[in-house]
Every structure is written in C-alpha cells, then in structure tokens.
Amino acid sequence: MEQNGMGRICKKCLLRDMNDKDVYFKNLGDYIENLDADKKAEEDIYEERLGLCKECESLMQGMCRHCGCYVELRAVLKHQSCPLDKWKAVTI
C-alpha cells in the first residue's frame, strides 16, 4: 500500500493506486475490464467519478465507508450512483 513519508498507510487511495496489489484486486480489475461495454460508464465519466471518490472523506483503502462498496466497481457501472449523491447514474 502506498505510504506517506511518515510510514502511514494511505487511506485515500483507490485499489488501483496501491503498491500492495493482491490477487483480490487483480480479480476485481479483470472483472471490471471484462464487463459488457453497455453496462460500463464512459471512460471520462468513470475517471470523473473516481476523482470525486478520492476527495471524499468516506474513502478508505479503495472502499466507501458509507456503503461498503469498492468504489472502482460502483463507479464503472453506469446505472450506479454515489450513496452520498456526489455523482449520479447515467441515464439514457
């Protein structure tokens, strides 16, 4: 996991940003990569959502402390929305 200069774990990191990537993260990354394109948010929307999550006080080591989801998975699914209303579902 990423650490700051004082040796503390970076609690504001997404899973993809952590140095200590384990098999679980690889499986999550593979799952996200292999989702049907029609279920996934556009890349710019996904990155915007993740940026908002990274600024949120509820983010801790890739998980939302408010709802317990892995934010990278929630953010990639276009029908999902933030449980704190920081970003909305993509509607057609």
Secondary structure as UniProt FT lines:
FT   TURN            5..6
FT   TURN            11..12
FT   HELIX           15..17
FT   HELIX           23..33
FT   HELIX           37..39
FT   HELIX           43..55
FT   TURN            57..58
FT   STRAND          59..60
FT   TURN            61..62
FT   STRAND          63..64
FT   TURN            65..67
FT   HELIX           71..76
FT   TURN            78..79
FT   TURN            83..84
//
